[in-house]
Amino acid sequence: MISYEKSLQLIKQAVADFQLSSEVCAVEDLSGRVLARTIVSAANLPGFDNSAMDGFAMKANAGSGQICLPVMGNIGAGDVSHLKVGEGAVQIMTGAPVPADCETVIPVENVQIQAGSDGLPAHITLQGPVVADQNIRRAGQDVCKGDAVFAAGQFIGAEHIMMLAALGILQADVLAKPKISLISTGAELVDDASVSLQPGQIRNSNQPYLAAALQNWPVQSTQIKGHPDDRDGFLRLLERALDDGAQLVISTGAVSMGDRDFVPDALRAIGADIIFHKCKIRPGKPVLFAVLPGGGLFFGLPGNPVSAAVGFDFFVKPALRQILAQAEPAREMARLVSDFTKRAGFCLFAKAVISTKDNQNHIEVLKGQQSFRIAPLLQANCWAELPEDKAVLRAGDLVRFHRFYGGVL
């Protein structure tokens, strides 16, 4: 049985050989995808000098006192103007191109306007000095042509779409979505919520949980139907998943030491390389990780629901982040609110609540840590990672915690 730290090292080594292909994706479909290549801007943003507000464009003037200028015309957003302003001024709207011989824009509320017979501004009066480079958005001030806008590995959200659309980028190369198959073992499982349970039967909660947990990741997941209770039945489902192109398989149940815990033997039978089986953690000690003969990755998670959740968060997620070129979340620490006793020799991932007071994180380990209990998981907003080498932790001790991020990477 290995430590959690060692298990992560072994997963990292195995995942290093896992390669995703890339594909071209239209910008309107990019949200939630991961860039395969760096995007370099082919244009300046803004593309031209333009006004940041409604006002009057003019040259700078170092003189103090009252300044009176003739208004040479009007430029609106979208206009193409070749006005020569000279020593005058031009009325300008927000977003309109600033004439080449203008050096600044004065807000409309800072000038007095004298209208002509046509009702349009003919002259303006303002108080000097007029400082250069006010209220002008310069070409390339946001992004310069040739800038690397987003690096490979960037997870694309709405704000990234805004930038790509502003730059006129129609498509980008993204990592292909890894294909993941989900298998639940155990003849006692029932999928159909409308069916009344018979004695000894339970609802299948792990497969829907894993499918939901993967929903906002850039992956393609499939729930394989059927709940095998022996080696041959399991191998048939595994073969079906691989025939469907699965690159990762996540199964729940049948990884412990009972007579019907057939997953390890089934994997050996097909020549899979079991990287580790059992880890010094709770819940989820029987967790298994293997590399399948074709190079796919296999995660065997225990069947108790909280054990499956821990297995997903602390084994599957790190592998997916590495595959998808994503960084691990920042390390966070908090002080325990109360004393807590656990078994030494195991790292405990405990359901907990994190709060902040006086700029310091405080963490409360909840009651109901048994791996079959889902209700306390609903009260929690994080996992407390309680170290392997300690049996007694005191109030005020610093411990690491992991926030619940839902489907977010």
Buried (B, 14 or more C-beta within 10 A) or exposed (E): BBBBEEBBEBBEEBBEEBEBEBEEBEBEEBBBBBBBBBBEBEBBBBBEBBBBBBBBBBBBBEEEEEBEBBBBBBBBEEBEBEBEBBEBBBBBBBBBBBBEBBBBBBBBEEBEBEEEEEEEBEBBEBEEEBEEEBBBBEBBEBBEBEBEBBEBBBBBEEEBBEBBEBBEBEEBBBBBBBBBBBBBBBBBBBBEEEEEEEEEBEBBBBBBBBBEBBEEBBBBBBBBEBBBBEBEBBBEBBEBBBEEEBBBBBBBBBBBEEEBBBBBEBBEEBEBEBBBBBBBBBBBBBBBBBBBEEEBBBBBBBBBBBBBBBBBBBBBBBBBBBBBBBEEEEEEEBBBBEEBEBEEEBBBBBBBBBEEEEEEBBBBBBEBBEBEBBEBBEEBEBBBBBBBEBEEBEEEBEBBBBEBEEEEB
